[in-house]
Amino acid sequence: MTLTIEVRYITANNRISQKRSFVLRGNKPEQVAFDFWQQLRTEMPYHADLEKVIANGDQDLTEVVRELESQEMRKIDENWFLPF
């Protein structure tokens, strides 16, 4: 099954929209959208604020992707060990 994800975000005072199609291969649409957002963030030279995530033109996944992002940050915080 093919899934089209559109991510809208703001970076360096510009609004940008990127769209890409993916094959699900057993993954959930929200996980695919989150992975796409993470990939976009690593390719950017500046900080970006997520505005909207849309799957197949009508399914809003914005809040789910934000929650997955929060969970990822919490996981990093829990595993952070300082040497002092």
mmCIF file of the N, C-alpha and C atoms, coordinates in Angstrom:
data_MODEL
# 
_entry.id   MODEL 
# 
loop_
_atom_site.group_PDB 
_atom_site.id 
_atom_site.type_symbol 
_atom_site.label_atom_id 
_atom_site.label_alt_id 
_atom_site.label_comp_id 
_atom_site.label_asym_id 
_atom_site.label_entity_id 
_atom_site.label_seq_id 
_atom_site.pdbx_PDB_ins_code 
_atom_site.Cartn_x 
_atom_site.Cartn_y 
_atom_site.Cartn_z 
_atom_site.occupancy 
_atom_site.B_iso_or_equiv 
_atom_site.pdbx_formal_charge 
_atom_site.auth_seq_id 
_atom_site.auth_comp_id 
_atom_site.auth_asym_id 
_atom_site.auth_atom_id 
_atom_site.pdbx_PDB_model_num 
ATOM 1   N N  . MET A 1 1  ? 0.841  -1.173 0.000  1.00 0.00 ? 1  MET A N  1 
ATOM 2   C CA . MET A 1 1  ? 0.000  0.000  0.000  1.00 0.00 ? 1  MET A CA 1 
ATOM 3   C C  . MET A 1 1  ? 0.892  1.244  0.000  1.00 0.00 ? 1  MET A C  1 
ATOM 4   N N  . THR A 1 2  ? 0.557  2.222  -0.812 1.00 0.00 ? 2  THR A N  1 
ATOM 5   C CA . THR A 1 2  ? 1.316  3.458  -0.928 1.00 0.00 ? 2  THR A CA 1 
ATOM 6   C C  . THR A 1 2  ? 0.682  4.551  -0.089 1.00 0.00 ? 2  THR A C  1 
ATOM 7   N N  . LEU A 1 3  ? 1.520  5.327  0.561  1.00 0.00 ? 3  LEU A N  1 
ATOM 8   C CA . LEU A 1 3  ? 1.088  6.414  1.434  1.00 0.00 ? 3  LEU A CA 1 
ATOM 9   C C  . LEU A 1 3  ? 1.791  7.686  0.994  1.00 0.00 ? 3  LEU A C  1 
ATOM 10  N N  . THR A 1 4  ? 1.040  8.773  0.819  1.00 0.00 ? 4  THR A N  1 
ATOM 11  C CA . THR A 1 4  ? 1.614  10.063 0.480  1.00 0.00 ? 4  THR A CA 1 
ATOM 12  C C  . THR A 1 4  ? 1.590  10.945 1.715  1.00 0.00 ? 4  THR A C  1 
ATOM 13  N N  . ILE A 1 5  ? 2.759  11.421 2.106  1.00 0.00 ? 5  ILE A N  1 
ATOM 14  C CA . ILE A 1 5  ? 2.896  12.269 3.296  1.00 0.00 ? 5  ILE A CA 1 
ATOM 15  C C  . ILE A 1 5  ? 3.296  13.669 2.850  1.00 0.00 ? 5  ILE A C  1 
ATOM 16  N N  . GLU A 1 6  ? 2.579  14.674 3.356  1.00 0.00 ? 6  GLU A N  1 
ATOM 17  C CA . GLU A 1 6  ? 2.947  16.067 3.142  1.00 0.00 ? 6  GLU A CA 1 
ATOM 18  C C  . GLU A 1 6  ? 3.268  16.677 4.502  1.00 0.00 ? 6  GLU A C  1 
ATOM 19  N N  . VAL A 1 7  ? 4.450  17.267 4.610  1.00 0.00 ? 7  VAL A N  1 
ATOM 20  C CA . VAL A 1 7  ? 4.889  17.902 5.857  1.00 0.00 ? 7  VAL A CA 1 
ATOM 21  C C  . VAL A 1 7  ? 5.046  19.391 5.589  1.00 0.00 ? 7  VAL A C  1 
ATOM 22  N N  . ARG A 1 8  ? 4.391  20.200 6.423  1.00 0.00 ? 8  ARG A N  1 
ATOM 23  C CA . ARG A 1 8  ? 4.529  21.652 6.344  1.00 0.00 ? 8  ARG A CA 1 
ATOM 24  C C  . ARG A 1 8  ? 5.243  22.118 7.598  1.00 0.00 ? 8  ARG A C  1 
ATOM 25  N N  . TYR A 1 9  ? 6.243  22.963 7.402  1.00 0.00 ? 9  TYR A N  1 
ATOM 26  C CA . TYR A 1 9  ? 7.022  23.436 8.537  1.00 0.00 ? 9  TYR A CA 1 
ATOM 27  C C  . TYR A 1 9  ? 7.555  24.836 8.272  1.00 0.00 ? 9  TYR A C  1 
ATOM 28  N N  . ILE A 1 10 ? 8.028  25.473 9.339  1.00 0.00 ? 10 ILE A N  1 
ATOM 29  C CA . ILE A 1 10 ? 8.596  26.812 9.254  1.00 0.00 ? 10 ILE A CA 1 
ATOM 30  C C  . ILE A 1 10 ? 10.063 26.725 9.651  1.00 0.00 ? 10 ILE A C  1 
ATOM 31  N N  . THR A 1 11 ? 10.929 27.277 8.811  1.00 0.00 ? 11 THR A N  1 
ATOM 32  C CA . THR A 1 11 ? 12.358 27.331 9.110  1.00 0.00 ? 11 THR A CA 1 
ATOM 33  C C  . THR A 1 11 ? 12.933 28.610 8.522  1.00 0.00 ? 11 THR A C  1 
ATOM 34  N N  . ALA A 1 12 ? 13.765 29.279 9.288  1.00 0.00 ? 12 ALA A N  1 
ATOM 35  C CA . ALA A 1 12 ? 14.405 30.523 8.861  1.00 0.00 ? 12 ALA A CA 1 
ATOM 36  C C  . ALA A 1 12 ? 13.388 31.518 8.303  1.00 0.00 ? 12 ALA A C  1 
ATOM 37  N N  . ASN A 1 13 ? 12.256 31.637 9.003  1.00 0.00 ? 13 ASN A N  1 
ATOM 38  C CA . ASN A 1 13 ? 11.165 32.546 8.629  1.00 0.00 ? 13 ASN A CA 1 
ATOM 39  C C  . ASN A 1 13 ? 10.543 32.244 7.267  1.00 0.00 ? 13 ASN A C  1 
ATOM 40  N N  . ASN A 1 14 ? 10.641 31.018 6.818  1.00 0.00 ? 14 ASN A N  1 
ATOM 41  C CA . ASN A 1 14 ? 10.028 30.575 5.561  1.00 0.00 ? 14 ASN A CA 1 
ATOM 42  C C  . ASN A 1 14 ? 9.101  29.412 5.830  1.00 0.00 ? 14 ASN A C  1 
ATOM 43  N N  . ARG A 1 15 ? 7.965  29.415 5.171  1.00 0.00 ? 15 ARG A N  1 
ATOM 44  C CA . ARG A 1 15 ? 7.051  28.273 5.234  1.00 0.00 ? 15 ARG A CA 1 
ATOM 45  C C  . ARG A 1 15 ? 7.374  27.346 4.083  1.00 0.00 ? 15 ARG A C  1 
ATOM 46  N N  . ILE A 1 16 ? 7.574  26.079 4.426  1.00 0.00 ? 16 ILE A N  1 
ATOM 47  C CA . ILE A 1 16 ? 7.971  25.096 3.418  1.00 0.00 ? 16 ILE A CA 1 
ATOM 48  C C  . ILE A 1 16 ? 7.042  23.893 3.506  1.00 0.00 ? 16 ILE A C  1 
ATOM 49  N N  . SER A 1 17 ? 6.753  23.316 2.354  1.00 0.00 ? 17 SER A N  1 
ATOM 50  C CA . SER A 1 17 ? 5.939  22.111 2.280  1.00 0.00 ? 17 SER A CA 1 
ATOM 51  C C  . SER A 1 17 ? 6.688  21.090 1.430  1.00 0.00 ? 17 SER A C  1 
ATOM 52  N N  . GLN A 1 18 ? 6.806  19.867 1.947  1.00 0.00 ? 18 GLN A N  1 
ATOM 53  C CA . GLN A 1 18 ? 7.435  18.795 1.187  1.00 0.00 ? 18 GLN A CA 1 
ATOM 54  C C  . GLN A 1 18 ? 6.518  17.586 1.189  1.00 0.00 ? 18 GLN A C  1 
ATOM 55  N N  . LYS A 1 19 ? 6.457  16.928 0.051  1.00 0.00 ? 19 LYS A N  1 
ATOM 56  C CA . LYS A 1 19 ? 5.568  15.787 -0.108 1.00 0.00 ? 19 LYS A CA 1 
ATOM 57  C C  . LYS A 1 19 ? 6.351  14.639 -0.714 1.00 0.00 ? 19 LYS A C  1 
ATOM 58  N N  . ARG A 1 20 ? 6.052  13.430 -0.210 1.00 0.00 ? 20 ARG A N  1 
ATOM 59  C CA . ARG A 1 20 ? 6.728  12.240 -0.718 1.00 0.00 ? 20 ARG A CA 1 
ATOM 60  C C  . ARG A 1 20 ? 5.809  11.031 -0.559 1.00 0.00 ? 20 ARG A C  1 
ATOM 61  N N  . SER A 1 21 ? 5.959  10.069 -1.436 1.00 0.00 ? 21 SER A N  1 
ATOM 62  C CA . SER A 1 21 ? 5.186  8.827  -1.362 1.00 0.00 ? 21 SER A CA 1 
ATOM 63  C C  . SER A 1 21 ? 6.069  7.717  -0.794 1.00 0.00 ? 21 SER A C  1 
ATOM 64  N N  . PHE A 1 22 ? 5.441  6.873  0.013  1.00 0.00 ? 22 PHE A N  1 
ATOM 65  C CA . PHE A 1 22 ? 6.145  5.775  0.669  1.00 0.00 ? 22 PHE A CA 1 
ATOM 66  C C  . PHE A 1 22 ? 5.329  4.497  0.529  1.00 0.00 ? 22 PHE A C  1 
ATOM 67  N N  . VAL A 1 23 ? 6.017  3.370  0.569  1.00 0.00 ? 23 VAL A N  1 
ATOM 68  C CA . VAL A 1 23 ? 5.354  2.070  0.648  1.00 0.00 ? 23 VAL A CA 1 
ATOM 69  C C  . VAL A 1 23 ? 5.332  1.703  2.130  1.00 0.00 ? 23 VAL A C  1 
ATOM 70  N N  . LEU A 1 24 ? 4.169  1.351  2.663  1.00 0.00 ? 24 LEU A N  1 
ATOM 71  C CA . LEU A 1 24 ? 4.033  1.114  4.103  1.00 0.00 ? 24 LEU A CA 1 
ATOM 72  C C  . LEU A 1 24 ? 4.852  -0.074 4.600  1.00 0.00 ? 24 LEU A C  1 
ATOM 73  N N  . ARG A 1 25 ? 4.850  -1.179 3.899  1.00 0.00 ? 25 ARG A N  1 
ATOM 74  C CA . ARG A 1 25 ? 5.618  -2.374 4.278  1.00 0.00 ? 25 ARG A CA 1 
ATOM 75  C C  . ARG A 1 25 ? 5.404  -2.776 5.743  1.00 0.00 ? 25 ARG A C  1 
ATOM 76  N N  . GLY A 1 26 ? 4.161  -2.756 6.180  1.00 0.00 ? 26 GLY A N  1 
ATOM 77  C CA . GLY A 1 26 ? 3.843  -3.191 7.532  1.00 0.00 ? 26 GLY A CA 1 
ATOM 78  C C  . GLY A 1 26 ? 3.959  -2.115 8.593  1.00 0.00 ? 26 GLY A C  1 
ATOM 79  N N  . ASN A 1 27 ? 4.429  -0.929 8.252  1.00 0.00 ? 27 ASN A N  1 
ATOM 80  C CA . ASN A 1 27 ? 4.547  0.156  9.224  1.00 0.00 ? 27 ASN A CA 1 
ATOM 81  C C  . ASN A 1 27 ? 3.242  0.941  9.322  1.00 0.00 ? 27 ASN A C  1 
ATOM 82  N N  . LYS A 1 28 ? 3.062  1.601  10.445 1.00 0.00 ? 28 LYS A N  1 
ATOM 83  C CA . LYS A 1 28 ? 1.890  2.452  10.630 1.00 0.00 ? 28 LYS A CA 1 
ATOM 84  C C  . LYS A 1 28 ? 2.129  3.788  9.929  1.00 0.00 ? 28 LYS A C  1 
ATOM 85  N N  . PRO A 1 29 ? 1.084  4.419  9.405  1.00 0.00 ? 29 PRO A N  1 
ATOM 86  C CA . PRO A 1 29 ? 1.242  5.705  8.722  1.00 0.00 ? 29 PRO A CA 1 
ATOM 87  C C  . PRO A 1 29 ? 1.883  6.777  9.596  1.00 0.00 ? 29 PRO A C  1 
ATOM 88  N N  . GLU A 1 30 ? 1.541  6.794  10.893 1.00 0.00 ? 30 GLU A N  1 
ATOM 89  C CA . GLU A 1 30 ? 2.114  7.826  11.765 1.00 0.00 ? 30 GLU A CA 1 
ATOM 90  C C  . GLU A 1 30 ? 3.613  7.619  11.979 1.00 0.00 ? 30 GLU A C  1 
ATOM 91  N N  . GLN A 1 31 ? 4.071  6.362  11.987 1.00 0.00 ? 31 GLN A N  1 
ATOM 92  C CA . GLN A 1 31 ? 5.497  6.095  12.127 1.00 0.00 ? 31 GLN A CA 1 
ATOM 93  C C  . GLN A 1 31 ? 6.257  6.500  10.871 1.00 0.00 ? 31 GLN A C  1 
ATOM 94  N N  . VAL A 1 32 ? 5.669  6.240  9.712  1.00 0.00 ? 32 VAL A N  1 
ATOM 95  C CA . VAL A 1 32 ? 6.279  6.644  8.449  1.00 0.00 ? 32 VAL A CA 1 
ATOM 96  C C  . VAL A 1 32 ? 6.370  8.164  8.380  1.00 0.00 ? 32 VAL A C  1 
ATOM 97  N N  . ALA A 1 33 ? 5.303  8.859  8.807  1.00 0.00 ? 33 ALA A N  1 
ATOM 98  C CA . ALA A 1 33 ? 5.297  10.321 8.807  1.00 0.00 ? 33 ALA A CA 1 
ATOM 99  C C  . ALA A 1 33 ? 6.354  10.865 9.769  1.00 0.00 ? 33 ALA A C  1 
ATOM 100 N N  . PHE A 1 34 ? 6.475  10.266 10.941 1.00 0.00 ? 34 PHE A N  1 
ATOM 101 C CA . PHE A 1 34 ? 7.473  10.695 11.912 1.00 0.00 ? 34 PHE A CA 1 
ATOM 102 C C  . PHE A 1 34 ? 8.883  10.499 11.370 1.00 0.00 ? 34 PHE A C  1 
ATOM 103 N N  . ASP A 1 35 ? 9.146  9.355  10.751 1.00 0.00 ? 35 ASP A N  1 
ATOM 104 C CA . ASP A 1 35 ? 10.466 9.086  10.173 1.00 0.00 ? 35 ASP A CA 1 
ATOM 105 C C  . ASP A 1 35 ? 10.789 10.092 9.062  1.00 0.00 ? 35 ASP A C  1 
ATOM 106 N N  . PHE A 1 36 ? 9.801  10.435 8.252  1.00 0.00 ? 36 PHE A N  1 
ATOM 107 C CA . PHE A 1 36 ? 9.986  11.432 7.193  1.00 0.00 ? 36 PHE A CA 1 
ATOM 108 C C  . PHE A 1 36 ? 10.321 12.795 7.803  1.00 0.00 ? 36 PHE A C  1 
ATOM 109 N N  . TRP A 1 37 ? 9.606  13.184 8.863  1.00 0.00 ? 37 TRP A N  1 
ATOM 110 C CA . TRP A 1 37 ? 9.863  14.451 9.537  1.00 0.00 ? 37 TRP A CA 1 
ATOM 111 C C  . TRP A 1 37 ? 11.280 14.463 10.129 1.00 0.00 ? 37 TRP A C  1 
ATOM 112 N N  . GLN A 1 38 ? 11.691 13.365 10.741 1.00 0.00 ? 38 GLN A N  1 
ATOM 113 C CA . GLN A 1 38 ? 13.040 13.274 11.308 1.00 0.00 ? 38 GLN A CA 1 
ATOM 114 C C  . GLN A 1 38 ? 14.099 13.403 10.203 1.00 0.00 ? 38 GLN A C  1 
ATOM 115 N N  . GLN A 1 39 ? 13.864 12.780 9.072  1.00 0.00 ? 39 GLN A N  1 
ATOM 116 C CA . GLN A 1 39 ? 14.787 12.863 7.951  1.00 0.00 ? 39 GLN A CA 1 
ATOM 117 C C  . GLN A 1 39 ? 14.897 14.303 7.461  1.00 0.00 ? 39 GLN A C  1 
ATOM 118 N N  . LEU A 1 40 ? 13.768 14.989 7.338  1.00 0.00 ? 40 LEU A N  1 
ATOM 119 C CA . LEU A 1 40 ? 13.787 16.390 6.905  1.00 0.00 ? 40 LEU A CA 1 
ATOM 120 C C  . LEU A 1 40 ? 14.560 17.259 7.885  1.00 0.00 ? 40 LEU A C  1 
ATOM 121 N N  . ARG A 1 41 ? 14.359 17.024 9.179  1.00 0.00 ? 41 ARG A N  1 
ATOM 122 C CA . ARG A 1 41 ? 15.047 17.825 10.200 1.00 0.00 ? 41 ARG A CA 1 
ATOM 123 C C  . ARG A 1 41 ? 16.560 17.640 10.144 1.00 0.00 ? 41 ARG A C  1 
ATOM 124 N N  . THR A 1 42 ? 17.020 16.436 9.876  1.00 0.00 ? 42 THR A N  1 
ATOM 125 C CA . THR A 1 42 ? 18.465 16.208 9.822  1.00 0.00 ? 42 THR A CA 1 
ATOM 126 C C  . THR A 1 42 ? 19.096 16.840 8.586  1.00 0.00 ? 42 THR A C  1 
ATOM 127 N N  . GLU A 1 43 ? 18.329 17.036 7.535  1.00 0.00 ? 43 GLU A N  1 
ATOM 128 C CA . GLU A 1 43 ? 18.842 17.637 6.310  1.00 0.00 ? 43 GLU A CA 1 
ATOM 129 C C  . GLU A 1 43 ? 18.866 19.167 6.357  1.00 0.00 ? 43 GLU A C  1 
ATOM 130 N N  . MET A 1 44 ? 18.195 19.767 7.355  1.00 0.00 ? 44 MET A N  1 
ATOM 131 C CA . MET A 1 44 ? 18.098 21.225 7.432  1.00 0.00 ? 44 MET A CA 1 
ATOM 132 C C  . MET A 1 44 ? 19.259 21.831 8.210  1.00 0.00 ? 44 MET A C  1 
ATOM 133 N N  . PRO A 1 45 ? 19.771 22.958 7.730  1.00 0.00 ? 45 PRO A N  1 
ATOM 134 C CA . PRO A 1 45 ? 20.831 23.635 8.480  1.00 0.00 ? 45 PRO A CA 1 
ATOM 135 C C  . PRO A 1 45 ? 20.296 24.462 9.653  1.00 0.00 ? 45 PRO A C  1 
ATOM 136 N N  . TYR A 1 46 ? 18.983 24.735 9.670  1.00 0.00 ? 46 TYR A N  1 
ATOM 137 C CA . TYR A 1 46 ? 18.377 25.561 10.711 1.00 0.00 ? 46 TYR A CA 1 
ATOM 138 C C  . TYR A 1 46 ? 17.314 24.775 11.464 1.00 0.00 ? 46 TYR A C  1 
ATOM 139 N N  . HIS A 1 47 ? 16.914 25.304 12.619 1.00 0.00 ? 47 HIS A N  1 
ATOM 140 C CA . HIS A 1 47 ? 15.829 24.720 13.391 1.00 0.00 ? 47 HIS A CA 1 
ATOM 141 C C  . HIS A 1 47 ? 14.528 24.830 12.597 1.00 0.00 ? 47 HIS A C  1 
ATOM 142 N N  . ALA A 1 48 ? 13.654 23.859 12.732 1.00 0.00 ? 48 ALA A N  1 
ATOM 143 C CA . ALA A 1 48 ? 12.366 23.882 12.040 1.00 0.00 ? 48 ALA A CA 1 
ATOM 144 C C  . ALA A 1 48 ? 11.250 23.593 13.030 1.00 0.00 ? 48 ALA A C  1 
ATOM 145 N N  . ASP A 1 49 ? 10.128 24.281 12.845 1.00 0.00 ? 49 ASP A N  1 
ATOM 146 C CA . ASP A 1 49 ? 8.928  24.059 13.655 1.00 0.00 ? 49 ASP A CA 1 
ATOM 147 C C  . ASP A 1 49 ? 7.879  23.382 12.795 1.00 0.00 ? 49 ASP A C  1 
ATOM 148 N N  . LEU A 1 50 ? 7.415  22.237 13.261 1.00 0.00 ? 50 LEU A N  1 
ATOM 149 C CA . LEU A 1 50 ? 6.402  21.482 12.539 1.00 0.00 ? 50 LEU A CA 1 
ATOM 150 C C  . LEU A 1 50 ? 5.081  22.228 12.562 1.00 0.00 ? 50 LEU A C  1 
ATOM 151 N N  . GLU A 1 51 ? 4.472  22.370 11.400 1.00 0.00 ? 51 GLU A N  1 
ATOM 152 C CA . GLU A 1 51 ? 3.191  23.049 11.297 1.00 0.00 ? 51 GLU A CA 1 
ATOM 153 C C  . GLU A 1 51 ? 2.050  22.059 11.070 1.00 0.00 ? 51 GLU A C  1 
ATOM 154 N N  . LYS A 1 52 ? 2.203  21.157 10.089 1.00 0.00 ? 52 LYS A N  1 
ATOM 155 C CA . LYS A 1 52 ? 1.135  20.218 9.768  1.00 0.00 ? 52 LYS A CA 1 
ATOM 156 C C  . LYS A 1 52 ? 1.707  18.990 9.066  1.00 0.00 ? 52 LYS A C  1 
ATOM 157 N N  . VAL A 1 53 ? 1.104  17.840 9.346  1.00 0.00 ? 53 VAL A N  1 
ATOM 158 C CA . VAL A 1 53 ? 1.450  16.585 8.671  1.00 0.00 ? 53 VAL A CA 1 
ATOM 159 C C  . VAL A 1 53 ? 0.154  15.983 8.145  1.00 0.00 ? 53 VAL A C  1 
ATOM 160 N N  . ILE A 1 54 ? 0.108  15.759 6.839  1.00 0.00 ? 54 ILE A N  1 
ATOM 161 C CA . ILE A 1 54 ? -1.107 15.247 6.208  1.00 0.00 ? 54 ILE A CA 1 
ATOM 162 C C  . ILE A 1 54 ? -0.767 13.981 5.433  1.00 0.00 ? 54 ILE A C  1 
ATOM 163 N N  . ALA A 1 55 ? -1.574 12.946 5.627  1.00 0.00 ? 55 ALA A N  1 
ATOM 164 C CA . ALA A 1 55 ? -1.392 11.679 4.919  1.00 0.00 ? 55 ALA A CA 1 
ATOM 165 C C  . ALA A 1 55 ? -2.506 11.513 3.898  1.00 0.00 ? 55 ALA A C  1 
ATOM 166 N N  . ASN A 1 56 ? -2.139 11.139 2.696  1.00 0.00 ? 56 ASN A N  1 
ATOM 167 C CA . ASN A 1 56 ? -3.089 10.898 1.603  1.00 0.00 ? 56 ASN A CA 1 
ATOM 168 C C  . ASN A 1 56 ? -4.041 12.061 1.350  1.00 0.00 ? 56 ASN A C  1 
ATOM 169 N N  . GLY A 1 57 ? -3.601 13.266 1.629  1.00 0.00 ? 57 GLY A N  1 
ATOM 170 C CA . GLY A 1 57 ? -4.374 14.462 1.312  1.00 0.00 ? 57 GLY A CA 1 
ATOM 171 C C  . GLY A 1 57 ? -5.513 14.806 2.243  1.00 0.00 ? 57 GLY A C  1 
ATOM 172 N N  . ASP A 1 58 ? -5.878 13.913 3.179  1.00 0.00 ? 58 ASP A N  1 
ATOM 173 C CA . ASP A 1 58 ? -7.025 14.214 4.034  1.00 0.00 ? 58 ASP A CA 1 
ATOM 174 C C  . ASP A 1 58 ? -6.870 13.806 5.496  1.00 0.00 ? 58 ASP A C  1 
ATOM 175 N N  . GLN A 1 59 ? -5.887 13.021 5.813  1.00 0.00 ? 59 GLN A N  1 
ATOM 176 C CA . GLN A 1 59 ? -5.712 12.501 7.168  1.00 0.00 ? 59 GLN A CA 1 
ATOM 177 C C  . GLN A 1 59 ? -4.672 13.343 7.913  1.00 0.00 ? 59 GLN A C  1 
ATOM 178 N N  . ASP A 1 60 ? -5.099 14.060 8.958  1.00 0.00 ? 60 ASP A N  1 
ATOM 179 C CA . ASP A 1 60 ? -4.206 14.923 9.728  1.00 0.00 ? 60 ASP A CA 1 
ATOM 180 C C  . ASP A 1 60 ? -3.485 14.095 10.795 1.00 0.00 ? 60 ASP A C  1 
ATOM 181 N N  . LEU A 1 61 ? -2.159 14.007 10.682 1.00 0.00 ? 61 LEU A N  1 
ATOM 182 C CA . LEU A 1 61 ? -1.341 13.239 11.621 1.00 0.00 ? 61 LEU A CA 1 
ATOM 183 C C  . LEU A 1 61 ? -0.455 14.145 12.478 1.00 0.00 ? 61 LEU A C  1 
ATOM 184 N N  . THR A 1 62 ? -0.716 15.432 12.477 1.00 0.00 ? 62 THR A N  1 
ATOM 185 C CA . THR A 1 62 ? 0.155  16.394 13.144 1.00 0.00 ? 62 THR A CA 1 
ATOM 186 C C  . THR A 1 62 ? 0.346  16.083 14.618 1.00 0.00 ? 62 THR A C  1 
ATOM 187 N N  . GLU A 1 63 ? -0.728 15.913 15.358 1.00 0.00 ? 63 GLU A N  1 
ATOM 188 C CA . GLU A 1 63 ? -0.627 15.684 16.806 1.00 0.00 ? 63 GLU A CA 1 
ATOM 189 C C  . GLU A 1 63 ? 0.054  14.361 17.126 1.00 0.00 ? 63 GLU A C  1 
ATOM 190 N N  . VAL A 1 64 ? -0.207 13.351 16.331 1.00 0.00 ? 64 VAL A N  1 
ATOM 191 C CA . VAL A 1 64 ? 0.417  12.043 16.565 1.00 0.00 ? 64 VAL A CA 1 
ATOM 192 C C  . VAL A 1 64 ? 1.930  12.140 16.340 1.00 0.00 ? 64 VAL A C  1 
ATOM 193 N N  . VAL A 1 65 ? 2.351  12.847 15.291 1.00 0.00 ? 65 VAL A N  1 
ATOM 194 C CA . VAL A 1 65 ? 3.780  13.006 15.013 1.00 0.00 ? 65 VAL A CA 1 
ATOM 195 C C  . VAL A 1 65 ? 4.434  13.826 16.119 1.00 0.00 ? 65 VAL A C  1 
ATOM 196 N N  . ARG A 1 66 ? 3.764  14.860 16.598 1.00 0.00 ? 66 ARG A N  1 
ATOM 197 C CA . ARG A 1 66 ? 4.308  15.654 17.710 1.00 0.00 ? 66 ARG A CA 1 
ATOM 198 C C  . ARG A 1 66 ? 4.457  14.815 18.971 1.00 0.00 ? 66 ARG A C  1 
ATOM 199 N N  . GLU A 1 67 ? 3.497  13.940 19.221 1.00 0.00 ? 67 GLU A N  1 
ATOM 200 C CA . GLU A 1 67 ? 3.579  13.060 20.393 1.00 0.00 ? 67 GLU A CA 1 
ATOM 201 C C  . GLU A 1 67 ? 4.734  12.076 20.248 1.00 0.00 ? 67 GLU A C  1 
ATOM 202 N N  . LEU A 1 68 ? 4.922  11.515 19.060 1.00 0.00 ? 68 LEU A N  1 
ATOM 203 C CA . LEU A 1 68 ? 6.058  10.618 18.827 1.00 0.00 ? 68 LEU A CA 1 
ATOM 204 C C  . LEU A 1 68 ? 7.379  11.356 19.011 1.00 0.00 ? 68 LEU A C  1 
ATOM 205 N N  . GLU A 1 69 ? 7.420  12.606 18.595 1.00 0.00 ? 69 GLU A N  1 
ATOM 206 C CA . GLU A 1 69 ? 8.621  13.422 18.778 1.00 0.00 ? 69 GLU A CA 1 
ATOM 207 C C  . GLU A 1 69 ? 8.889  13.660 20.268 1.00 0.00 ? 69 GLU A C  1 
ATOM 208 N N  . SER A 1 70 ? 7.837  13.926 21.038 1.00 0.00 ? 70 SER A N  1 
ATOM 209 C CA . SER A 1 70 ? 7.979  14.117 22.484 1.00 0.00 ? 70 SER A CA 1 
ATOM 210 C C  . SER A 1 70 ? 8.463  12.844 23.163 1.00 0.00 ? 70 SER A C  1 
ATOM 211 N N  . GLN A 1 71 ? 7.920  11.710 22.756 1.00 0.00 ? 71 GLN A N  1 
ATOM 212 C CA . GLN A 1 71 ? 8.353  10.434 23.319 1.00 0.00 ? 71 GLN A CA 1 
ATOM 213 C C  . GLN A 1 71 ? 9.822  10.181 23.023 1.00 0.00 ? 71 GLN A C  1 
ATOM 214 N N  . GLU A 1 72 ? 10.253 10.512 21.830 1.00 0.00 ? 72 GLU A N  1 
ATOM 215 C CA . GLU A 1 72 ? 11.658 10.337 21.452 1.00 0.00 ? 72 GLU A CA 1 
ATOM 216 C C  . GLU A 1 72 ? 12.559 11.215 22.312 1.00 0.00 ? 72 GLU A C  1 
ATOM 217 N N  . MET A 1 73 ? 12.156 12.447 22.563 1.00 0.00 ? 73 MET A N  1 
ATOM 218 C CA . MET A 1 73 ? 12.939 13.357 23.397 1.00 0.00 ? 73 MET A CA 1 
ATOM 219 C C  . MET A 1 73 ? 12.994 12.858 24.844 1.00 0.00 ? 73 MET A C  1 
ATOM 220 N N  . ARG A 1 74 ? 11.867 12.340 25.352 1.00 0.00 ? 74 ARG A N  1 
ATOM 221 C CA . ARG A 1 74 ? 11.851 11.791 26.715 1.00 0.00 ? 74 ARG A CA 1 
ATOM 222 C C  . ARG A 1 74 ? 12.786 10.595 26.826 1.00 0.00 ? 74 ARG A C  1 
ATOM 223 N N  . LYS A 1 75 ? 12.811 9.766  25.796 1.00 0.00 ? 75 LYS A N  1 
ATOM 224 C CA . LYS A 1 75 ? 13.681 8.591  25.791 1.00 0.00 ? 75 LYS A CA 1 
ATOM 225 C C  . LYS A 1 75 ? 15.155 9.022  25.833 1.00 0.00 ? 75 LYS A C  1 
ATOM 226 N N  . ILE A 1 76 ? 15.476 10.064 25.098 1.00 0.00 ? 76 ILE A N  1 
ATOM 227 C CA . ILE A 1 76 ? 16.847 10.587 25.106 1.00 0.00 ? 76 ILE A CA 1 
ATOM 228 C C  . ILE A 1 76 ? 17.187 11.149 26.480 1.00 0.00 ? 76 ILE A C  1 
ATOM 229 N N  . ASP A 1 77 ? 16.251 11.904 27.078 1.00 0.00 ? 77 ASP A N  1 
ATOM 230 C CA . ASP A 1 77 ? 16.480 12.478 28.401 1.00 0.00 ? 77 ASP A CA 1 
ATOM 231 C C  . ASP A 1 77 ? 16.693 11.407 29.463 1.00 0.00 ? 77 ASP A C  1 
ATOM 232 N N  . GLU A 1 78 ? 15.940 10.319 29.385 1.00 0.00 ? 78 GLU A N  1 
ATOM 233 C CA . GLU A 1 78 ? 16.058 9.248  30.381 1.00 0.00 ? 78 GLU A CA 1 
ATOM 234 C C  . GLU A 1 78 ? 17.393 8.531  30.289 1.00 0.00 ? 78 GLU A C  1 
ATOM 235 N N  . ASN A 1 79 ? 17.960 8.468  29.101 1.00 0.00 ? 79 ASN A N  1 
ATOM 236 C CA . ASN A 1 79 ? 19.221 7.738  28.908 1.00 0.00 ? 79 ASN A CA 1 
ATOM 237 C C  . ASN A 1 79 ? 20.448 8.644  28.922 1.00 0.00 ? 79 ASN A C  1 
ATOM 238 N N  . TRP A 1 80 ? 20.253 9.859  29.329 1.00 0.00 ? 80 TRP A N  1 
ATOM 239 C CA . TRP A 1 80 ? 21.365 10.814 29.347 1.00 0.00 ? 80 TRP A CA 1 
ATOM 240 C C  . TRP A 1 80 ? 22.101 10.712 30.675 1.00 0.00 ? 80 TRP A C  1 
ATOM 241 N N  . PHE A 1 81 ? 23.363 10.371 30.619 1.00 0.00 ? 81 PHE A N  1 
ATOM 242 C CA . PHE A 1 81 ? 24.168 10.246 31.812 1.00 0.00 ? 81 PHE A CA 1 
ATOM 243 C C  . PHE A 1 81 ? 25.320 11.244 31.762 1.00 0.00 ? 81 PHE A C  1 
ATOM 244 N N  . LEU A 1 82 ? 25.435 12.042 32.782 1.00 0.00 ? 82 LEU A N  1 
ATOM 245 C CA . LEU A 1 82 ? 26.540 12.987 32.873 1.00 0.00 ? 82 LEU A CA 1 
ATOM 246 C C  . LEU A 1 82 ? 27.680 12.379 33.673 1.00 0.00 ? 82 LEU A C  1 
ATOM 247 N N  . PRO A 1 83 ? 28.903 12.648 33.294 1.00 0.00 ? 83 PRO A N  1 
ATOM 248 C CA . PRO A 1 83 ? 30.038 12.015 33.973 1.00 0.00 ? 83 PRO A CA 1 
ATOM 249 C C  . PRO A 1 83 ? 30.355 12.608 35.340 1.00 0.00 ? 83 PRO A C  1 
ATOM 250 N N  . PHE A 1 84 ? 29.621 13.601 35.793 1.00 0.00 ? 84 PHE A N  1 
ATOM 251 C CA . PHE A 1 84 ? 29.918 14.214 37.088 1.00 0.00 ? 84 PHE A CA 1 
ATOM 252 C C  . PHE A 1 84 ? 28.700 14.256 37.978 1.00 0.00 ? 84 PHE A C  1 
# 
